[in-house]
Amino acid sequence: MKEPVRIAITGAAGQISYSLIFRIAAGDLLGPKQPVILHLLEIPQAMDALEGVVMEVNDCAFPLVRDIVATDDPNVAFKDIDYGLLVGSRPRGPGMERKDLLEANAEIFSVQGKALNDNAKRDVKVLVVGNPANTNALIAAENAPDIPSGQITAMVRLDHNRAKSQLAQKLGKHANDVKTVIVWGNHSSTQFPDLSHCKVDDKPALDQVDQDWYENDFIPTVQQRGAAIIKARGASSAASAASAAIDHMRDWALGTEGYVVSMAVPSDGSYGIEPGIMYGYPVTCDGGKYKIVEGLEIDDFSRSRMKATEDELREEREAVKHLFGK
Ligand code: NAI
């Protein structure tokens, strides 16, 4: 058996974690031969609920779980971790403006960025799920100067998976038949789910659907899918978000074998996007590293959509800039 790896999950008593923790414990993230030590972080008020989750994990007698650390201290939660899934965040409360939400979360993610910087392994892989995910990840990264740039990322994989599934359903195919869907930009309603490089059964997707469906049905459906789930379920996406978080981390750790997936990563200026912002890009992963797919041709329609979501991310960054590196 291999040495165990340490995986931190924040917001560990929340809905997404109630799926995520058990799937990781079952081996869905790193496979059936990789033991894990779970580091579970919550706020003090949720520690009783977290204790219940720990009891349930113990009751599963998972072969791969070697230990569980349950804490309300980010410095303990992030000690020597190999992976961090930052799920916990502050939800929008009554009367809270978007700016208040950004600021409340920016406080949380600046504290957690510092705790990562002080405690995590230098090659830690971090995924921010808690919203506003892209900007929360940016804040964490700005507060973790000793963690190499690019090791803190944000999740657009749920949007990517939703796009694959919507297109497959439209064409009566399986999601496996869909290749090179891209979600550019922010995990928000400005995101751009792009089919212009996508192939289904090795043929261009846009030759198989009409432009009207693409622009006026597909794109808004993917953009608004989170709201549609809340309307139907009375609660936000949880199991699908956990599944996407596992996909993101597994692909990053174990590789995509050339397959293109979407990850929000610090822009290096590729495709003319402002350097530094956490922007959803097409990537491939190999040897524990991701690489932005370069050289795709971008038409005017795509360019304007990519710009709109970039503008939103720049605005978000402006709203929280005062918390960088404090
Ligand atoms: P939830 O409200 O059920 O759970 C969140 C948990 O985080 C709570 O138990 C809370 O006590 C905890 N928490 C709050 N502040 C914390 C802190 N500073 N440290 C540690 N824990 C903290 O929410 P749920 O449904 O699990 O969603 C979590 C987040 O994920 C939300 O922000 C949600 O909007 C976001 N999300 C992101 C998606 C994406 O694609 N990026 C998809 C779906 C949800």
Boltz pocket constraint, residues with backbone or C-beta under 6 A from the ligand:
constraints:
  - pocket:
      binder: B
      contacts: [[A, 10], [A, 11], [A, 12], [A, 13], [A, 14], [A, 15], [A, 16], [A, 17], [A, 41], [A, 42], [A, 43], [A, 46], [A, 87], [A, 88], [A, 89], [A, 90], [A, 91], [A, 108], [A, 128], [A, 129], [A, 130], [A, 131], [A, 132], [A, 133], [A, 155], [A, 156], [A, 157], [A, 158], [A, 159], [A, 187], [A, 236], [A, 237], [A, 238], [A, 241]]
      max_distance: 6.0
